[in-house]
């Protein structure tokens, strides 16, 4: 009864003081833009970071993965914390931590300091990101309006990832690599001030304790698994230094699932995975993320290391792809009522696969139009078209008290799939390139990674066709 009265009081307070819907969407999207931008913005700065801080090749990969793994590993905890203690509160806590860690990373004097700051950024993003989607879905009722709002959230998030190359290029070329991190400080402070004054608090459920053991287990498991995959580049798949972390990671994830099945207040209620929309859409997101995330990493390296582009030129070269992902995301709500959410996701995935196969025909002296622009547009238009229906399906059908953890699961599936996919694709590319630094050998390695990604996308499209619900369920 106390819980019901508190919920009713929260609802009445929100109704009296709620800001305009467009403002809620704008603030939520601003938070999402920041955390996704930081996944990709460092790519252009990697060569400069390596020179300045003396990072190894594997160290460069961990500049990306330290953020992504902490981001994905703690996102379920961030989502559940929002459900129990307030979405606005967790939004502000996550954004503050993210902003402080960005300053620390920008001021880092050695590689270890940078990697620690990137991991702290990822933790802040993990607390912030689930609240962005939950705040948005709580403000907009299910239906066409919510589909459009999710499309905007998806487009802004995808645009953040896509714009990373251009933003990073401008900052590295005009200032230094440090500003790809320091730029978050004034922007984060501005969004923090606006959110503190304009967002209204909301929560669902009672004040149960958070499942910290579950958070530690799933984060340790995913991080250890990713480390094992990274080790394959230097050690091979059969070496003890590879097999031990791979097996340990799988064991930790299995232990996490066992703990969740017996915990009274689990971090990830396993009952959610019995919902077809949640299970199938998150699985599809994981597979798609594994294939698509590497695009920005390899395209940036190809432009700079093979074609000789400057950081700014590399960023500008990816602008058409950045625009394509926004167009694809915003086109999805128009297609979904006509052909269904499932078919829209399948169509987008097939379009992206065509772009990946085209990109796999790259050469060491390819022209901009056919070596970067056109295949990049296909890849990212397809990615944007698929992302909106998958996010809509993944958040449909769940109870309101699980909205935060479901939102966290959406982001976890996408980002963790991307993190592990990057590790796998980097290993595949290195297996073809070896120790060579010639343009032809580097191109062959990148092309192989794109080809394997294309095959994974075809498998993902088949998974979606067979398992996804045709349309979004209503509650």
MINUPA-449790 format. One record per residue (C-alpha): x, y, z. Coordinates in pm, whole numbers, plus 50000, padded with zeros to 5 digits. Layout:
// MINUPA-449790
XYZ ...
// end
This chain:
// MINUPA-449790
500005000050000 502835024050089 504465017249755 501185023949571 500625056549759 504205067849689 503805059349319 500525078349302 502095108349474 505065107549233 502635106148940 500605136249064 503785156149127 505125147848782 501875157848616 501945191948786 505585199748711 506445179848398 508365199948138 507295199447770 507815165647603 510185180347346 512465192647625 512545158347792 513435142447458 516115168847392 517815163947731 517635125947711 519065126647359 521835150547465 522955125947732 522835097147486 524775117247227 527625123347470 528085087247579 527855072947227 530075100047080 532785089447321 532745053847190 533935065846848 535455100546889 538775086547007 539275065746691 540685094746491 542915104246784 544415069346830 547575075346621 548265107846809 547645090947146 550045063247052 552795087846962 552315110347266 551855083547534 553855055047382 550915031047363 551284996547204 548924983446937 546964963647198 546994994247423 545305014047147 542564988147125 542044990647502 541565028347478 538335018747300 537554986747490 538195000247844 535335024547787 533065000247603 533454971347847 532844992648158 529955009147973 528294976047885 529204957148202 527664981848449 524684992248237 522314966748389 523234980348733 522645015848610 519255006448468 518094989548788 519395018449000 517255041948794 514165020348852 514705019649229 516265053149316 515055076149040 515835080248670 516675117248701 518995110948997 520925083748813 521045105348499 522705133248698 525095110148887 526185092848567 526635125348377 528695140648659 531015110348677 531335109748298 532275146548288 534885143748567 536445112848407 536615130848072 538695158248234 541005132248391 541495114748057 542245146947875 544935155348132 546495120348142 550285119148124 550745082048060 548875053047908 547725037748236 546115070248348 544275073148017 542945037448035 541735042348394 539995074748296 538365057447999 537075029748227 535675056048467 534015073348173 532435040348080 531105035748433 529545070448426 528045063148086 526635030148217 524735048548490 523595076148253 522625057747934 519745035548058 518065065848212 518095084247878 515865057947716 513685052548024 513095089848073 512085092147709 509735061947708 508155073348037 507375107447886 505845094547561 502995068747555 503375037147347 502375040546984 503435061146686 504615090346901 506925067947102 508275051946783 509165086646655 510775095946988 512825063646990 513805070746629 515095104746739 516975088747030 518405062346795 519365088346533 521055110746788 522885081346942 523915067446605 524795102346490 526995106146798 528875074946701 529025085646339 530045121646412 532935109746625 535255108646325 534545144346220 534535158746572 537705139846657 539385150846334 538585187446393 539845186446752 543015166546680 543895187746378 543065221346536 544115215046897 545375181047017 544095146047091 543415156947450 540465177947337 538485147647217 538035141647592 538205176947733 535385189047506 533005167747716 533595189648021 531785221747914 529125202447720 528535178748012 528275207648257 525695224848035 523525193548002 523915187048376 522615221748462 519665218948223 518715184148343 518935193148712 516525221948668 514105208148407 513785170248439 511195155748678 512055126048900 510385092448835 510905057348966 509125023848975 509074997249244 510244998049603 513665006649744 515144971649732 518904967649750 520884967149432 522354934149319 526024943749349 527314907549331 525494903349002 526974935548865 530504924948964 530094890248813 528694901348478 531234929448440 534154906948535 532894879948303 532484902548001 535814920248062 537694887348103 536094872947792 537034903747590 540604902147723 540874866147611 539704875147263 542214903647244 544974879247343 544294858347032 545954885246820 549364879146979 549024843847120 546584825346893 543364808046993 544954776647141 547534793347370 547014791347750 547084829347774 544054829447548 542154798847669 542384806948042 540674841148023 538164828447765 537124799547988 537154821648299 534934847248126 532384820948024 532434806248377 531844840448538 528894847648308 527464813348391 527874820748762 526124854048710 523114836248558 523054811148845 523154839249104 520404858348926 518144827748930 518394826049313 518514862849411 515374878549554 516074912049384 518164902849077 520044927648867 518624910848556 515324892748624 515604861748406 511844862548352 512444891348110 514264867647878 511064847147849 509484876747671 509954870147301 510284906847212 512984913247475 515004881547412 514904882247032 515524919546987 518454919847228 519984889247063 519624906246725 521204937946866 524144918047000 524814901146666 524354933346468 526544952946708 529274926646680 529374931846306 528714969046271 530734985146551 534074978146384 533124999046080 534245032346226 537455017446369 538625001546045 537415029345815 539375054746018 542525033446016 542115026445643 541745063345561 544785073845766 547165044145752 546545033345392 545135062645197 547225088545384 544365110845502 544975135145786 542785131446100 540555159745978 540315145445626 539425111445770 536635127245974 535305146445677 535405115045462 532935098345700 530435127245706 528195111145438 528045079545650 527165100745954 524265116445767 523145082745632 522715067645978 520475096746080 518395093445763 518025056045817 516945060646179 514365087246096 512985066945803 512225036646019 509055049846190 507515055845846 508215020245734 507305002246056 503495007846034 503554996545670 505804965745666 506124958546039 508944963146289 510524929346211 510664934345836 512064969345878 514884955646094 515604927845842 515624952545552 518054975445731 520364946645820 520454933945461 521214969045337 524094971645584 525384937245478 525484948945115 527604978645223 529994956445419 530514933145125 531124963044899 533654976845145 535444943345153 536484949644791 538644979144907 542094984744757 545225002644877 544685031144629 540885032344618 539095064744524 537005082344788 533675077044610 533775039044586 536285030644859 534725050845142 531645071445062 529165048344885 529795016445084 529855037145404 526475052345322 524965017845262 526425003745584 525205032045803 521825037845638 521115001145700 522375003346059 520095033046132 517095016445966 517524984846176 518255001346510 514915018946568 512624988346531 515014967146737 515034992647021 511244995947001 510744958147013 513274953647294 511494978547522 507944966747445 506054942147658 508044946947981 506404958948304 506984995548405 509014985248711 511484967848478 511764996548230 515185007448350 516784973248345 515294966248001 516724999047876 520044989148028 519844955547853 519254972847518 522414993347554 524354964047699 523514941347407 524514967447152 527694979947317 528954946447448 528314930847110 530324959346959 533164955447209 533554918247159 533024922346786 535834947846766 538164924146949 537244895446717 537484916046399 540804931246505 542134896046558 540834885146217 542394915446046 545724909546224 545714872946118 545864884245756 548144914545804 550724899646042 553514923846131 553434941445795 552724978745772 552444980345395 549254995045250 548414963445056 548724940645360 546784964145589 544034966945328 543824929045297 543364926045674 540694953045690 538894937945388 538744903845557 537204919545868 534524936545657 533804903945473 533334884445797 531124912445932 528944909945622 528464872645679 527524879546043 524934904845930 523364879345696 523134855345991 521624883446198 518994890545933 518004853745931 517794854046313 515494884346301 513284868946033 512784836846230 512554850046588 511464886546608 507734893546658 506134908546351 504974939746533 505474957746864 503424943347152 501344966147373 500864965747749 
// end
